[in-house]
């Protein structure tokens, strides 16, 4: 168990068009949300869907892949690490954010960028 690290694996659908920026250093960063769905039956035997939303951050080459191939609705697999950070709004309020920093991305599903056929 001592070899286990901070590792997250998710398969889901992209919730918004990724926002990609090129920093002053020339490095790219891409941000997008990912929806994962869990299905279960409640006590009445009805099928229930539970959707969780995850903030994804990709850097460098992975950000370039996201910029070129990933769009809203596209099914992707992400592997990365869970990170938490805080920042202060212009109004002086402290906000906390938990994100998955992607180390790998795998494009799944159809080649039509996730749009309905």
N, C-alpha and C positions, 0 to 999 in steps of 0.2 A: 504493500500500500504506500510505501514511502516514495514511489515513483509517480504517483498520481499528481497531476498538475491542475491548474485552473483551465478547464476545457469545456467548451459548449458545442453541441452539435444540434442544429435545427434544420428541419425541412418545412418550408412554408411558401406562401405567396407574397410577393412584393406588394405593399399597400399603397405606395405612392411612387411617382417617377423619381428615381434617384437624383439627388443634388450633388453635382461634382464641381469641385473648385480646384484651381491650381494655385498653390501657395507661392509666396515670393521666392522660396528656395527652388521652385520648379516641381516640387513633389505634389502629386494629386491626392485628394481625399474625396471619398464618396459617402454620402449618408442616405439611408432609406429605412423604412419600416418594414417589418416582416410579420405576417400573421401566421400563427400555427393553430391548428384546430385539434381538439380532443373530443371524442364522442363517447358517450356512456348512456346507460339506461337508468332513469330515476326510479324511485320506489313504486311508481305507477306503471312501470314498464315502457315508458315513452322514451324515445331516443332524444338525447339532449346534446347540443353542440356548444362547446366552450372554446372561445377564441381568445388567444393571448397575443398581445402586440409586443414586438421587440425592436429596439433601436439598433441598427447595424451601422458600423463605421468600417470602411475599407480604405487602405492606404496603398500608394505606389502602383505596382502592376495590377493588383486586384482591383483597385479603383478604376484603372483604365479598362479592365474587362467589364466592370459594372457599367461604366459610362457607355461602352460600345454595344453591349448585348443584353443588359437587364432593363426591363420596363415594368410599369405597373401591371400587376396580375401574373407576372412570370413566376413559375415555380422554381425555386432554387434550394440547394442544400448549402449550409454555411457551417464552417468549423472555425472556432476562434476561442477567445477568452473573454470572460465577464469582467467589466471594469466599471467603477463608480467614480464620479467626479461631481464637483459642485461649482457653481458660478453665481455671480450677483447680477441681478437685472438692473436696468437703468433706474428703476424706482428704489433700488437698494435692498430688494428682497433676495434672500439666499435660496437658490434652487438646487436640487440634487437630481442627477441623471445616472441611470444604469444603462450601459451599452454593451453590445457584443462587438469586439474588435475582430474582424474576420481575418483569418490566416489563409483560408482556402474557400473557394466558391465552386460549386458544381451546378451547371445549368441543367435543369430537368424539364420535363413536359414537352410541349409542342414547340416548333421553331417559329411560330407566329407571334412571339413575344407575349404569350399568355392570353391573347385576345380570343374571344369565342369564335369557333369555326362556323 
